[in-house]
Structure formats: C-alpha cells, structure tokens
Amino acid sequence: MATYIVFTRERILDQAEMDTYSQSVGETFKGHPIKILAAYGAQENLEGEGPDGVVIVEFPDKAAALAWYDGADYKRVREHRFKGAAYRATLVEGL
C-alpha cells in the first residue's frame, strides 16, 4: 500500500544548514522508489495557522519509506535539516 512522508517546515533556523541539506538530499534518493508529489508549492491555508512549507513524498509501502528515511545516506544528510529548520515529519499509510 502506498505510503507517504509529509515534511512540514515550521520555520527556518539556519539558512546555511538548509542550503547544505537542499544541495545534498537529492543524492539520497538514488536506489529508492521515491516519488516527490509536492515540494514547497503555493499554499492556501484552509484551517489553522499554515506552515512555512510542505513536502510530500510517496513510496510503494511503509518498508520502502523507512528504508530511505532510516538509511545511512539520509541519516547523514538530515542532520543539516535538523539544524537548519523546525520540521515535523509524518509517515502516512495510504488506502
């Protein structure tokens, strides 16, 4: 069943760290069945306070999503995101 990771950026803390993350994250996709569905596109807040940005990525199943997220390559790169911005990351299984 398709599984999604939704990254919700609340605010940027360190632009240099985010630049490093942005320049490096694409390499972590190699060898993983990942499909980017949305990446910081225009937003219209329908309820509540909106985030600074949203990224939605699709994987064929939960195991594939976690293999990427917990893989050595992404673990190394995501440290820059952790330092660079306040985020929420949510894994959501599809129907």
CORWOPE-V845512 format. One record per pair of residues at least 4 apart in sequence whose C-alpha atoms are under 6 Angstrom apart, sorted by sequence separation. I is the first residue (numbers start at 0). J is the second residue. D is the distance in Angstrom with one decimal. If there is no record, write none. Layout:
i:j:d
I:J:D
I:J:D
This chain:
i:j:d
20:24:5.8
62:66:6.0
65:69:5.5
66:70:5.5
73:77:5.8
79:83:5.8
80:84:5.9
44:49:5.5
68:73:6.0
58:64:5.6
39:52:5.0
39:53:5.2
39:54:5.9
38:54:4.3
37:54:5.2
37:55:5.0
36:55:5.4
36:56:5.5
35:56:4.4
34:56:5.6
34:57:5.0
33:57:5.7
33:58:5.2
9:50:5.0
10:51:5.9
8:50:6.0
9:51:5.2
8:51:5.4
8:52:5.0
7:52:6.0
27:72:5.6
7:53:4.7
27:73:5.6
6:53:5.6
6:54:5.0
5:54:5.8
5:55:4.6
4:55:5.8
4:56:5.4
3:56:5.5
3:57:4.5
2:57:5.8
2:58:5.2
1:58:5.8
1:59:4.5
2:60:5.0
1:60:4.9
2:61:5.5
20:79:5.4
0:60:5.1
20:80:5.8
16:79:5.1
17:80:5.8
17:83:4.9
16:83:4.7
13:83:4.4
12:83:5.1
12:84:4.7
11:84:4.2
10:84:5.7
10:85:5.5
9:85:5.4
9:86:5.6
8:86:4.4
7:86:5.4
7:87:5.0
6:87:5.8
6:88:4.5
5:88:5.6
5:89:5.1
4:89:5.5
4:90:4.4
3:90:5.7
3:91:5.1
2:91:5.7
2:92:4.3
2:93:5.4
1:93:5.1
